């Protein structure tokens, strides 16, 4: 991925992430450490929170965060059945068995990731996000032992534009970032209703925001709301592999058979637009 994340740490056999929650005490984020026990067929996730969670509300909130981050409630049985019948998908599904589509825990975090990663490149975007986490200083520990949570709207809204320009955000991205953070912090907008809205309604609502274009709106639909049938249509880099896969299928098996196979995949929400166009276009 290039730049390492200041927010998420991978420390085998644990995955660790600091999170800011509505229930944090004294401004400190909560560290979540996750490990898996049991067999691949019957896995069990064990989550350890530091500091420990004191109320049922805190436990429910952290459970929701973990389920979003790891996609643990997504049922992929239909996908595995589909992959088992395809000689190209079968080894891929077996290799990554148990991996589920991840999400950001909030729409705010998804939008900020979209702003950063569309500025120049993915590597530059990840570095900007690292700098943002350090700048907003929602952390546990000090010095070399410091770990950072992704900042919330209030953490971002309190700093002046020059702070974000100083770490590399463009003027347009700073305007979009601060407008988003301040509107959420003042309760001028509430994204809660988007979870129950259709993709078209969500896309239209997001496109009204400063700095949000089609790619960012569809990125948030996929990574922020878990709409697996949506794929960022303007993501040229991500289009190349699906298109190569689709064209390879045409050469190997014939156009009509390829259409049938990809149409079946599309029903499971894993077919990006380039391959969709091959299915639909004739």
C-alpha positions in Angstrom: 0.0 0.0 0.0 3.0 2.3 0.2 2.7 4.5 3.2 2.1 2.8 6.6 -1.0 3.8 8.5 -0.7 5.8 11.7 -4.2 4.7 12.7 -4.3 1.0 12.0 -1.6 -1.4 13.2 -1.1 -5.0 12.2 0.8 -6.9 14.8 0.3 -10.6 14.3 -1.8 -12.4 15.4 -3.6 -9.2 16.4 -5.0 -6.3 14.4 -5.0 -3.1 16.4 -6.7 0.2 15.9 -7.4 3.3 18.1 -10.9 4.6 17.7 -12.6 7.8 18.9 -16.1 7.1 20.2 -18.9 9.1 21.6 -18.3 7.4 24.9 -14.5 8.1 25.3 -13.4 9.5 28.6 -11.0 12.4 29.1 -10.5 12.8 25.3 -8.5 9.6 25.1 -9.3 7.2 22.3 -9.9 3.5 22.8 -7.5 0.9 21.5 -9.1 -2.2 20.0 -7.1 -5.3 19.6 -8.7 -8.1 17.6 -7.6 -11.8 17.3 -9.3 -14.8 15.8 -9.8 -18.1 17.6 -11.3 -21.4 16.4 -11.2 -23.1 13.1 -11.6 -21.4 9.7 -15.0 -23.0 9.5 -16.1 -21.8 12.9 -14.0 -18.7 13.7 -14.5 -16.5 16.7 -13.3 -12.9 17.1 -11.9 -11.8 20.4 -11.9 -8.0 20.9 -9.9 -6.4 23.8 -10.5 -2.7 24.5 -8.0 -0.5 26.3 -9.1 1.2 28.5 -11.8 -1.3 29.3 -15.4 -0.5 28.4 -17.5 0.4 31.4 -21.0 0.4 30.1 -23.3 -1.6 27.8 -23.6 1.5 25.6 -19.8 1.5 25.1 -19.8 -2.2 24.3 -22.6 -1.8 21.8 -20.8 1.1 20.1 -17.5 -0.7 19.9 -19.2 -3.9 18.6 -20.8 -1.7 15.8 -17.4 -0.3 14.9 -15.7 -3.7 14.7 -18.5 -5.1 12.6 -18.1 -2.2 10.1 -14.3 -2.4 10.0 -14.2 -6.2 9.5 -17.5 -6.8 7.7 -18.1 -9.6 10.1 -21.9 -9.8 9.6 -21.7 -10.0 5.8 -22.9 -13.4 4.5 -20.7 -14.6 1.7 -22.1 -18.1 1.3 -23.6 -17.4 -2.1 -20.3 -15.9 -3.3 -18.4 -19.0 -2.3 -20.9 -21.2 -4.1 -20.5 -19.1 -7.2 -16.7 -19.1 -7.0 -16.6 -22.9 -6.5 -18.1 -23.3 -9.9 -15.6 -21.1 -11.7 -12.1 -22.4 -12.2 -10.6 -18.9 -12.1 -12.4 -17.6 -9.1 -12.1 -20.9 -7.1 -8.4 -20.5 -6.1 -8.8 -16.8 -5.4 -11.8 -17.5 -3.1 -9.9 -20.3 -1.3 -6.8 -18.1 -0.8 -8.8 -15.3 0.8 -11.5 -17.4 2.5 -12.8 -15.6 5.6 -11.8 -12.1 4.3 -14.9 -9.9 4.1 -15.5 -6.4 2.6 -14.3 -3.8 5.1 -16.0 -0.5 5.8 -15.0 2.7 7.5 -16.8 3.1 10.8 -18.4 6.5 9.9 -19.4 8.3 6.7 -17.2 11.2 7.9 -14.1 9.0 7.8 -15.1 7.6 4.4 -15.5 11.1 3.0 -12.2 12.4 4.4 -10.4 9.3 3.0 -12.0 10.1 -0.4 -10.8 13.7 -0.2 -7.3 12.7 0.6 -6.9 9.9 -1.9 -8.3 11.8 -4.9 -5.8 14.7 -4.5 -3.0 13.0 -6.3 -2.5 9.2 -5.7 -3.3 6.5 -3.1 0.2 6.6 -1.6 0.0 10.4 -1.2 -3.5 10.1 0.2 -2.4 7.7 2.9 0.4 10.0 3.8 -2.0 12.9 4.1 -4.3 10.8 6.3 -1.3 9.9 8.6 -0.4 13.6 8.9 -4.0 14.5 9.6 -4.2 11.9 12.4 -1.0 13.3 14.0 -2.0 16.9 13.5 -5.4 16.5 15.2 -3.6 14.6 18.0 -6.3 12.2 19.2 -3.8 9.8 20.7 -2.8 7.4 23.4 0.7 7.4 24.8 3.6 9.7 24.1 6.7 9.8 22.0 7.6 6.6 20.1 4.7 4.8 21.9 2.0 7.2 20.8 -0.9 5.7 18.8 -3.5 7.8 17.0 -7.2 7.5 16.4 -8.8 8.9 13.2 -10.0 12.4 14.2 -13.7 13.1 14.5 -15.5 16.1 13.1 -14.9 18.2 16.2 -11.2 17.4 16.2 -10.9 18.6 12.6 -13.2 21.6 12.9 -11.2 23.2 15.7 -8.0 23.9 13.6 -7.5 26.7 11.1 -7.2 26.1 7.3 -3.5 26.9 7.4 -2.9 23.8 9.6 -4.2 21.5 6.8 -2.4 23.4 4.0 0.8 23.0 6.0 0.6 19.2 5.9 -0.1 19.1 2.2 -3.9 19.4 1.5 -4.8 21.7 -1.4 -6.9 24.7 -0.8 -9.9 23.1 -2.4 -9.6 20.0 -0.2 -9.1 22.1 2.9 -12.4 24.0 2.1 -14.2 20.7 1.6 -12.7 19.1 4.7 -13.5 22.0 7.0 -17.0 22.6 5.6 -17.8 18.9 6.2 -16.3 18.8 9.7 -17.9 22.1 10.9 -21.4 21.2 9.5 -21.3 17.8 11.3 -19.9 19.4 14.5 -22.7 22.0 14.5 -25.3 19.4 13.7 -26.2 21.1 10.5 -26.1 17.8 8.7 -26.8 14.3 9.8 -25.8 11.3 7.7 -27.8 8.9 9.8 -30.7 8.8 7.4 -28.5 7.7 4.5 -28.1 4.2 5.8 -31.8 3.5 4.9 -31.8 5.4 1.6 -31.3 3.9 -1.9 -28.0 4.3 -3.8 -29.4 7.0 -6.1 -30.7 9.1 -3.2 -27.4 8.7 -1.3 -25.4 9.7 -4.4 -27.5 12.8 -4.9 -27.2 13.9 -1.3 -23.4 13.4 -1.3 -23.0 15.3 -4.6 -24.4 18.4 -2.9 -21.4 18.5 -0.6 -18.4 20.7 -1.5 -15.6 18.6 -2.9 -17.7 15.5 -3.6 -17.8 14.3 -7.2 -19.1 11.0 -8.6 -16.0 9.0 -7.6 -16.1 10.2 -4.0 -19.9 9.6 -3.7 -19.6 6.1 -5.0 -16.5 5.4 -2.9 -18.5 6.4 0.2 -21.4 4.2 -0.9 -19.0 1.2 -1.2 -16.6 1.8 1.7 -18.8 3.9 4.0 -22.2 2.3 3.6 -21.3 -1.2 2.5 -23.2 -1.1 -0.8 -21.4 -3.9 -2.5 -23.3 -3.4 -5.8 -21.7 0.0 -6.2 -18.2 0.6 -7.6 -16.5 3.9 -8.2 -17.1 4.3 -11.9 -14.2 6.8 -12.5 -11.5 4.7 -10.8 -9.4 4.0 -13.8 -6.8 2.0 -11.9 -9.4 -0.3 -10.3 -11.1 -0.8 -13.7 -8.0 -2.3 -15.4 -8.0 -5.7 -13.6 -11.8 -6.3 -14.0 -11.6 -5.4 -17.6 -8.6 -7.6 -18.3 -10.5 -10.4 -16.5 -13.6 -9.8 -18.6 -11.7 -9.7 -21.9 -9.7 -12.8 -21.0 -13.0 -14.5 -20.4 -14.1 -13.5 -23.9 -11.0 -15.0 -25.5 -11.1 -18.2 -23.5 -14.8 -19.1 -23.5 -16.6 -17.1 -26.0 -18.6 -13.9 -25.6 -22.0 -15.4 -24.8 -20.8 -17.7 -22.1 -18.7 -14.9 -20.6 -21.8 -12.7 -20.5 -23.7 -15.4 -18.6 -20.9 -15.9 -16.1 -20.5 -12.2 -15.4 -24.2 -11.6 -15.2 -24.3 -14.2 -12.4 -21.4 -12.5 -10.6 -23.2 -9.1 -11.0 -26.1 -10.5 -8.9 -23.7 -10.9 -6.0 -22.6 -7.3 -6.1 -19.0 -7.9 -7.1 -19.0 -6.9 -10.8 -17.4 -3.4 -11.5 -18.7 -1.1 -14.3 -16.2 -2.2 -17.0 -17.4 -5.8 -16.9 -21.0 -4.7 -16.4 -20.7 -2.8 -19.7 -19.4 -6.0 -21.4 -22.4 -7.9 -20.0 -24.9 -5.3 -21.1 -23.4 -3.9 -24.2 -23.6 -6.6 -26.9 
